[in-house]
């Protein structure tokens, strides 16, 4: 029998999100692990999709995206961040945020290029960099504050540094970058050719009156940055897998060279439906309040338990420290929680290369009220 070659990612297994969701399904547990809503999107948006399907808009969209949707994206960015992107030449509609991230890395990272990431990190960054021969350099943010020591980050920079990947607000920690963080980043990249890939898929989910500081608000960063966002997070439609990448024309031109061979184009009727729906900014301007109510409900429900609730400034994830309950590592504790207490979570160690265990798990609160009530009831018994 011939020996077939292994893939370039032979050491990568199934994502922790799929593992915990499978475990939840096997044990009929409440799934607060994978980050998707269990409630229905706005019927108005669904009606728009139905309309455009029935009107016959079912063939390929332009490679860069439907112009109407890109115009609405540009308007949203300008209103939110006071930054201007040309709809046709600087915005690309993608098959979700992850595809945009993958394509950006594939476009610019070559063999032996170095890429700086901040852990805990979304799990697609590192494998994608390595797939294209890049070298990942990590800064570990640690519980309970998950702050960045920029002097240490500066020491990670070398003449081989091609890209810095940011996730703001951060999944899974729920932390957001502050003005000081941005200014320190500006100092680090000033006078270099370092690119910034800014994953901002939770930009509209920031709490307690805090402000999301998009990378595009700062001209000295905007000129070197690829900004990624997601309609799945914005409109509770993660299964539609649609997002976008906004970047200066010079970067967008290169990005699209790869994008065209990655997916070519994105679902036509959904693009048209989103464009129509976004004409009313109220459809996304109140997202902060919507999710803050869910966050506060979950935090209040768990306030009298033995879990320590870490700060949640953004995203729809709540981090819990459980060291007063168990000394098991976070994967074993999360598994036990799913099997014995019927609530599925995600262990934080899965977001670190070295599997750093700080006895922290992540819960998703993008769920219906009754789902959160049942989860709180189960967790309160521990």
N, C-alpha and C positions, 0 to 999 in steps of 0.2 A: 504494500500500500504506500502511495506517495505521501510525503510529509508536506502538507499545505502550509503556506506562510501565515503567521499571525498578523492581525491588523496593527496599525500604528498606535492604537489605544488598547492593546491587549491587556494592560494592567488595570483598565477601568471597568468597573462593574455597573450594575443597575443603580440608578440614582436613589438616594435615601428617601426622596419623596415617593417614588414608586414602591419602594420596600415598605414604607410605613402605611401607605394607602392599601397595599395588598394585605398587610397584617390587620389593618382595621376592618377590611371586608371579610377576612377569614374569621374574625372574632366578633363581628357585628358591633363594632365599636363606633363611637361618635368620632368622625374624622376631622380633627382640627390640625392635621399635619400638613397636607398639601394645600398650597395657597390658592384656593378657588372658592368663590361664593356658592352657597347652596340655595340662593334665592333667584327669582326670575328677573331678567333685565326689563327695562321700561318697555311696555307694550307699544309705545309710539315708535321706538327704534325698530322693533320687530316688524311693525307694519310697514315701515320704510323698506326694509329688506324684502318683504313679501311683494311690495309694489314693484320694485325694480326687477325682481326675478320674473314676475308675470309680464312686465313690459318688454322682456326679451334681452335684458342686459346681462347675458350669460357667457360671453366670449372673453378672450384675453383683454385685460386692461393694458394701457401703455406700460412699458417696462418700469418707469420711474414712479408710476402711480397716476390715478385720475386727478386732473388738474383741479377740479372742484374741491376735492378733499385736501389737496396740498395747500390750496388757498386758505381753507379753514384752519389748517394746522399752523400756517404762517401767522394768521390773525390771532390765534390763541397764544402763540409764543410771544408775539409783540405785546398783547394785552397783559400777559402774565409776567413777562421778564424784560420788557422794553428792548427787545432784540429783534433785528430785522433779518429775515431769511427770504430769498427769492423763491417763490413756490415751485417754479419749474426746474430751476437749476441747482437748488440747495436743499431740497427736501425729497426723500425717497420713501415711499410706502413699502413696508416689509412684512413678511409673514411672521409677525410677532417680534417682541423685543429680542428674544434669543437669536433669531436669525440675523437681526441687525448687528448684534454683538459678534456673532460668528463671522459674518461677512467683513466687518471692520477689521477684525484680527487677521482674517485670511488675506485681506487686501494689503496690509501694511507690515505685518510681522514676517520677517525672513529668518533663515537659519542663524542661530546664535544671537539674534536680537534679544535684548532683555526687556521684560515687562514687569512693572511693579504693580502688585495688587495688595489690597487691605483685607485681612481676615478678621472675623468670619466673612467668607466670600461666597457669593452665588456660585454654584458648582460648575457652571459652564466655562468660566474664565480660563482656569488653568489647563484643562484638557485641550481646549481650542488653541491656546498659545503653543502647547507642546506638539500638537498635531502638525503645526507649520514650522517646527524646528526652533521655536523660541525658548527662552529660558525665563522661568518665573522667579521673581524675587519678592519676598513676602514681608509685610509688616503685620504683626499680630496685635490686634486690639483685644483687650482683655476685660473681663467682668470686674466690677459691675458697671464701669463708666464707658468702656469702649472708646477711649480717647486716642488721638493720634499724636505721637511725639515726632514732630516734623524734623527735628535735628537728626533723628535716626533715619527717617525717610530720605533726607538729603544724603546720608552716607550710603544709601542703596543705589544712588544715581551714579552711573559711569558713562564713558563715551560710547557704550553699547546700548544704553537705554533708549528704546524706541517708543515706548508707550507707558502711560500710567492709567490704570483702570480704576475709576471711582464708582461707587454705588451710593447714591444719595437721593432720598433717605435709604439707610442701609438695611438690607435684608440679610441676616435675621435680627440684628440687634435693635432696630427701630430708632437708631440715632441719626441725627442730621448734622451736616457740616455747618459751622458757624463762620462769621466774617473773618475771624482770626485764621481759621483753617484755609479759607480761600486765599487770604493774603500771603500765608506761608507757602502755599502751592505756587502762587505767582512768582515768588522769589526763587523757588527751585527751578522752574522751567524758563525763567527769563534768560534770553541769550542762547537758548538751546533750540534744537529741532524736535524736541520731545512732543509726541502727540498725546492728547488726552481722550480717552473713551469714557464718556460720562453716562452711566446707566441710571436714568432718572425715571424709571417706570412708576415709582410711587410719588411723583412730584406733587400730585393733587391730594395726597393723604398726609397732612402735617397738622399737628394738634396744638392746643393751648395758645392759640394766637401767634405761634412761631411762624417764621417765614422760610419757605424753601428757596435757597440760594442756588439757582441754576448756573451752570458753568457759562451759559451764553450771556448772562448779565454783565460779564466782565470782558471787555473787548480784547484784552491781551491774552485771555484764555479762549475766547470764542474762535479766534483766528486759527487755532491749532487743534480744535476739538470736534469730535463726533458725538452728538447728543442723541441718546436713544430713549424712546418712550413707547408706551403700550396702551392700546385701546382696550385690551382685555382687562387691565387694572382700572381704567378710567370709567368704563361702562358695564362692568360685571359680565364680560363676555370672553373669558379666558380661552374658551374652546374655539373661538373664531380665529385665533392666532393672527392678529393684525396689529402692527405698530409702525414706527417710522424712525428714520435717521435724519437729523438735520445737521448740516455741516457746510463750511464754505465751498464754493464751486470747485476749487482745485482738489479738495478732498472728495467731494461728491462724485466728480468725474471718475476718479480712481475707484471709489466704492462701487459704482454702478458697473464697472468692468467685471467685477466679481459677482455682484448681485444678479446680473443677467444670466449667468451660468449656474447660479445657486438655485434660484426659484423662478427667474425671469420676471414674473409679475404676480400680483396678488388679487384675490377674489374680487371680481368686478362689482356685483350687486351690493356687497357689503361696503365697499368703498363709497359707492354712491349714497347708500343709506346713511353712513356715518357723516358724509358731507352735509346732507340735508339736516340731520339731527343736530349737528354742531352749530348750525346757524343760530341756535338759542343757547347762549353761554350758561344759562341757568342749569342746563343739563349736567354741567360739571363743576360749576363754581361752588356748589354746596357739598361737595364730596367730603371735605374736611369734617364738617359738622356731622354728616351722616355716619362716618366711621368713628368719630370721637364718641358718639353716643354708644356705639357698640363696645369700644375700648373701655369706656367708663363703667358700663354695665358689667363687663367681665371682671374688671379690677375690683369693683365694689363687691361682687359675688365671691371673690377669692380673698378678700381683705382679712378675713378672720381664720384663714387656713394657715398651715405651717409653710406654705410656699412663700418665698420672697419675690415680690413683683419688681422687676427692674424697670427703669425708665423706658417709656415708649413715646418717642417724640414724633414718629411717623411710621408709615406702612400700615398693614393690617395684621401685624404679628406682635404678640406679647411674649416677652422672655420671662421665664420663671426659674429661680434658683431653688433647688430642693434639698440642699445639704442638711437641713434640719429634719428631713424625713428619711433619707437613705444615704448610705455611703457607696452605693453601687455606681458604676460608671454610667454616663448619660444614655448610652445605647441600651444597656440592660434595663435601666430604669424606665426608659420610654417604652420598651417592649413589654415590661411588666405592667405598666400603666394601661397599655392597650389591651392586654390579655385579661388582666384581673379587674381593672376598673373601667374598662370600656371607653377610654378616651385616648385617641391617637395624637401624638405630638411628634416633633422632630428633634433629635439630639443635636446640640450645638457643635459637638466635636466633628460632625460630618462637614462642617463649613471650614475646617482647618486641615491643612496638609498633614500635620503631625498628630491629628486626632486629639488636640488639646481638650482635656476634660476638666471643666470647672463646675460640674453638676448643674448645668443649665439646659433647659428644653424650650422649644418654641411652640406656641399655640397660635393658630389662625383664627381671628375673630370676625372674618368676613362671612358670617353665618346668620341664619334667621334667628330671631329672638328665642324661639322654642329650642333650637339646637344649642344655643349658649346656655339656656336654663338647665337643660339636661346635663350638659358638661359640667357646669358649676355644681349641680347636685352630686354628681359622681365624685368630683375632685374634693368636695367638702367632707367627704366621708373618710379621706385618707388620714 
